Amino acid sequence: MLCIRTVSYELCFNGASIGPIIPSRGICQGDPLSPYLFLFCVETLSLALSKAVVEETIHGVKSGLYLGLPSLVGRSKKRVFGFIKERMWKRLQGWKAKKISRAGKIVLIKNVATAIPSYCMSSFLLRQSMCHDMEVMLNKYWWQSGSTDSKGINWIAWDGLSMSKCQGGNKEYKVLQGYCWILGDGKSIRCTRDPWLVSKSDFKVDQSRTYDNNNLVVADLFQPNDRAWDRNKVSEMFSSADAAAVLSTRIPSLPVVDRLAWCRGFGSRLLQLFFCPGVLATCENKFFYASGHAKTTLDWKEAQKKRGITMSPIMNSAPHDPVKWEKPEAGWLKLNVDATVRTCDDSFSMGLVLRDHTGVFVACKTVRQPPLGTVIEAEALTILEGLQWILTLPHGGVYIESDSLTNVRALQCSRDNLLEVGYILDACRIILDSRPGYSISFVKRQANRVAHLVDRLPCSINCQNRAC
């Protein structure tokens, strides 16, 4: 204590320094130095009491809490600071018994729950395992549906949810309502107001900028009489980041209209539970979870059944997925397709391999293409490329195999596809429906190894936008 002096203050008044001012009654309440001085004194007192207990000069002394802090910290921090975790758990249990909105949960977590350990953490360094346990409790409370014991579905990891809003945190509604426009002819999408940039997390251009015409459609950004971007107009109108996102958006070569689709978050997650894209029969479903009408996945499935929508869960259906490549029937050919997305050189490549019923090689094709937004889109374009390719070859029936389960199941489903690759799959379905001898099925990667090796060839011979 000889090294510690009473705190002093200096005030700045009209630009001049006044002080030092030395409090006559010691440190004021709330001073940042107060907890540390308390620890110095309590540590000495605790050691003296422990020595007295050992020497049996006093009896019945037990260390506890003083001013909300443990008076003695031993080797087991988990036991000493367990009261913090217990206090947070009791508070969360009380909240779970009430029906609280999302906005209310945000206030409670930010202003109450996270404040419980903050006072103790200002003086002590807690174990990472204890901090993780408290984050798990907050995460479960956030995603829990209503006042039931249901855990709910964790649509976002806690690391992403706890980020600041400027970094993309707390966007659970954007995930649940993760729909956007998929570019077709560009006549229905307002380029500065609607979500349509699939390479951006919020699908929109920078909303903080002021644009001359907010009703401008995406088709106005095309070159006259050409389905290509007017680079000068795009660069002048948008920031460099938005211009790059616009120019990286693929303009379909097929004459299709703009369409709404589920992008990444909500739609793609649901497809892992119920494959058939028909369950997303209308974009009105984006409000179904957010409005609280569906408390569990079971409720959502029951609601879809009442609407007459048949669902085919992935986990309950067992497609024919051989581990080894199997020969087709006599007189038939088999086309294996695969795609590889390369982030290192910002491109993707296609691999197509055609073999007969004896397993003999007939033909192959590989193409390198500009970058795309997702792997699913690359796989869908590869299937379309394969169908268009075999149309030019003399043959009878053809089995098409792909290791992209999402695309294959979407093509096998009869309902409209609301994925971002829906326009590509619609073109594939037109070809499949017009050719009774065409059939598509899913195979595992092990049975599609040859096509996978072929689609990597453009990466070594560096061909671009052409068959190799």
N, C-alpha and C positions, 0 to 999 in steps of 0.2 A: 504493500500500500504506500510505501515511501516514494514510489515512482509515479503515483497518480496525483494530479492536482485538480482543484475545483475548476469547473468550466467557466470561461469568461466570454463575454459577448461584445461585439462592436456594431454600432448602428451607423447607417449612412443617412444624413439629414441635409437636404439642400446641397448635395454634392460634397459635403464635408463629413469626415469620419469622427464619430463620437464614441469614446470609450477608452480603455476597456471597462466594461461593467461586470463586476463580480457579485453574483448573488450571495446574500448573507445567510440564506437558509439552505445552501447546497444546490444540488441538481434539481431542476424542476421536473415535474411529472411529464413523461413523454419524451424526455431527452434521449437521443440515440445511444448515448453512453451509458444510460441507466441499466439496461439488461446485463451489460458486461461487468459493470461494477458489482451488480448483484451476484453474478456467477463467481467472481473472485471471492466475495465474502462467504457465500454459501459453500463453496468448495472447501475453504478452510474450516468452516464450522462443521461440515459433514465429516471431514477427516478427524477433527477433534472429538466429535461424538462417537465415531467408530472406534477410535482408540480408547475412549472411556468405557465403551461397552466391552471391548476385549479385556480391559483391566478390571472389569466388573465394579467400577466405581459408580456407574449408573445403569439402570435396567429399563427395558421396554421402549427403546427409542427406535422409530421407524422413519426412514426418509420418505417424503412424498412430494406433492406439488406445492409451490409457493408462487403466487402471482401468475399461475398458469404454466409455469415452467418446472421441470423436474429439479429437485434440489441436489440430486446426485446421479450422475450418469456412469454406469458401469460398462462392462464389456458388451452386454447385450442391448444394443440400441433398439432392436425390434421389440423387446419386452418393455423397455423404459418408455418408448414413444407409441406404444400400442394404443394408448388412450385417444390419440388423434384419429387414428383409423376407426376406432369404435364410435367416436363422437360423430364423424362424418356418416358412418353407416346408419346410426340412429336417426340422423337428420333426413337422410334419403328415404328411409322407411316411412317416416311421417309424410313425406311428399308423395310417395307412391300411393298412399291411401286416398289421394285427392286427384280429381281430374283437372290437369293443368295443361294449358296450351303450349305450343312450341315456344312462343315468345316468353311465356311465363317461366318455362324451364331454363331458357337462356339467362334470364335475370337471376334466378335462384342459383344456377351453377356459377355464374360469374361473380355475383356479389355476396353470396352466402357460403356455398360449399367450398370454393377455392380459398376463401378467407379463413377457414378453420385452421389449416396448418401454417398460414403465412406468419403469424406472430411467433410461433415456435421456430420456424425456419429462419427468422431474422437473427437468431442466436445460435442455432444448432444446424449441422449438416445432416439431413436425414438420409437413410439408405435408399438406393435406387429401387430396390424391391418394394419398399413401402410406398414410394411415390407411384410406382407402376400399379400397385394394388388399388390405390385411391383413384387413379385414372380409369382403371377397369370398372370400379363402382360407378363413377360418373358416366362412363360410356354406356353401361347397362341401363342406368336411369334415363339417359337421353333417348335411347331407341326403344324403351319399353312402351308398349301400347296401352294407354289408359291406366286404370288402377288394377289390372290383372297381373298375374305372375308371368305372363308371356314375355319372353326375352326380346321379341321383335326381330327385325332383320337389320343388321348393321350394313347400311348401304355405303358408308364411307369409313375408312380407318380413323381411329382417334387422332393420329398424327396430322391428318389432313383436316379434320373437323376443328381441331384446336388452333389452327393457324389463324393469323390475323386476316381480316376481310380483304385487305389490299393484296394479300398473297393468295387469295382464293379460298380461304377458310369459311366455314359456316354456310355452305351452299347446298344443304341437304335438299332444299326444294328444287333447286336446279337439277339435281340428280334425279329426284322423283319425277320431275316434269321435264326430263331431258329430251325434248323434241326439237327438231329444227327442220328447216326447208332443205330439200335435196335439189340441187340445180338441174333443171331440164332445159326448157327454152328461155328461162330467165324473165318471163313476162309477168309472173305473179309475185315475185319477191322484191320487196323494197330494200335496196342494198344498204341503206343507212339505219334502218329501223328493225328489220326482221332478223331472226337468228338463221344464218345460212352458211357460215364459215366453219366447216367441220374440223378444221385444224386448230381452232381456238377453244378454250375451255367453256366460254360463255356463248360461243357461236356468233357473236356480234362484232361489228367494228367498234372502235373507240367512241363511246357515247359522250365523252367529255368534250369532244370537238364539235365545232359548229359547221354545218354543211349548208350549202346554198339551196339545195333542193332535197327535202326529206322524202319526197314521193318518187324519186328516181328509182327505176327498176333495174335489175341486174342486166337485162338485155341491152340497156343503154350503154353498158360498159364493153359490149362486143364491138369488133371492127365492122364497118358497114358491109352487109351482104356476106358475112363470114362468121363462122362459129369459133372465133378466137378472141382473146382478150386484147383490148386496146391499151397497151402498156403505158403510153403517155397519159391517157385519161386517168387510168388507175393510179399512177404515181402522183399526179397533180391533186387528186381528190382525197387520197387517204395518207395516213402516216406510213412510214417505211415498214413497220411491223404488219399493219393491216394490208398494205399493198402486197407484201410477200404472201400473206395468207390468201388474198384474192387470186393472185397469179398461180398459186399452187393448187387451187380448186379446179378439179377436172371438169371440162365441158363435155357432156355426153355426145358421142358421134351419132347416136340414134335420135330420131325426132320424137322426143318424149316431153311431156309437160312437167312443170315443177310439182313437187309433191311433199307433203309432210311425212316425217319419219321419226322413229325413235333412234337417238344417237347415243351410243356407248352406254351411259349410265343406266336408266330405267329399263329401256327395251332390251339391251343385250343381257342385263342381269336376269330379267324375267325369262328370256329364251333359254337360260340354263336350267330353269325350273320347269317351264312348259315350252316345249320346242315350237309347237305350231304357231306361226306368226299370226294366224287368224284370231288368237286370243286377244290381240291388240286391234280389235276390229275398228275402233275409231279413236281419234286422238282425244276424245272426251275422257278416255280412261286415265289420262295423265292427272286428273283431279281426284281419282278414286281413292288413292292412298292418302294424299295430302289433306283431303277433307275429313278424314277419319271414318269414312264409311266402312272400310275394310280393316278390321283389327288384326287379322292373321292372314297368312297365305291361303288357308282353308276357306275363309270367308270370300276371298277374291275368286277362288276357283268356283265356289258355289254360285257366285253372282254371274260368272261367265256361262255356267251351265244353264241358268235360267234364261239367258239371252240366246240359247241355242247354239253356243259355240263349243265345239268339241276340242278337247285338249289332249295332247299326247306327251306325257312327261318323259323326259329323256331317261330317267333312272328306271322306269318301268318297261321301256321298250328295249328289246335286244336285237339290234340290226345285225345283219350278216357282216361281220367285220373280221375276215381272216387275217392271220398274222403273216402268212405267206401268200405270194401272188398265185392266183388260181387261173387255169386256162379257161377260156369261154367254150361254149358248146360248138360243135362242128358247124361250120358255115358262118360263124359269127366272129367279129373282131372285138378287141377290148382296148379302150383308150384310157390311159392313166394320165392325170393332169396334176400339176402342183405348181406352187408359186413361192418365191423367196423374196422377202423384203430386206434390202440392204441399207441400213442407216448410214454406213460409212461413206458411200458414194451417192446417197440420196436417190435410189432407184429401186425398181423391183423387176424380177425376171420370171418368165413363164417356161414351163417344161411340159411337153406333150409327147407321149410315147404310144405308138399303135402296134399291137401284136395280134397274130391270128390264133386259131384254136389249137395249134400245135406249139404255141409259145414262141414262134419264129418272129423276129423283128420285121415289121412292114415299113414303117416310116416314123420319123420324129421331127419335132419342131421346137425351137426355143427362141424367145423374143425378150429383149430388154426394153423396159418402158420407163417413162418419167415417174417421179414419186407419187404416192397416193396417201390418203389420210389414214387408212386402217389396213390390217392384214386381211380382214374379211373381204374388203373391196378388191384387193389383189387376187384373192382366191376366186371370187365371183367372176372377175374379168378373164381369168384363165379358163374357167369352165366355158364361158361364152366364146372365147377364142378357139377352144377345142371343138365346140359344136359347129362353129362357122367353118373351121378347117376341114372337118370330115364331110361336110356338105359338098366339097369340091373333089372328093375322092370317090372312085368307084368301089362300092361295097354293098353288103346286105345289111344285116342287123349289127348294131354296135352297142356294147356295154361301156358306159363311161363311169370311171371310178375316181373319187377324190377323197382326200383325208380331211376336208373341211366339213365337219359335221353340221355346223350352222347352215351353210349354204345348201348342202344336200337335203337336209330336212325341210328347208324352206321350199325347195323345188318339188319335194314330194307332197307338200301340203297344197290343197286346192284353193285356199283363201288368199286374199290380197296380202302382199307382204309390205309391212310398214317399217322395215329396216332401211338404213341409209343406202343399202345396195339394192333396194327393191326394183329400181328401173333396170338394173343389169339382169337380175333374176327373172324379171318379166320377159325380157328378150330371150333368155335361155328357155323359159317355159313355152314360148311361142314355137321355138324350133322343136322342142321335145314333143309338143302336142301335134305338130304337123308331120312328124315322122314316127309312126307306130313301132318301127324297128329300133328306136333309140330308148335306152334305159339308163338311169343314173343311180348309183349306190355309193355308200360310204365304206371306206377301208381304212385300216390303221396305217400309220406311217411306215411300219415295217413292210407292208405289202405294197407300198407306193414308193419304194426306195429308188427305183430306176428313174421315175419321173422327177424325183427330188434331185438326183444327180445331174439330170439333163438340164433342169432349170438353173443350175449353178454355172453352166458353161459360159453364158454371156459375161459373167463376172471375170472370167479369165481371158477371154478373147476380145472383150471390150466392144461388143457390137451394140448398137443403139437403134431401137425402133425398126428392127428388121429381123427376119427369120435367119437363123444360123444353121 
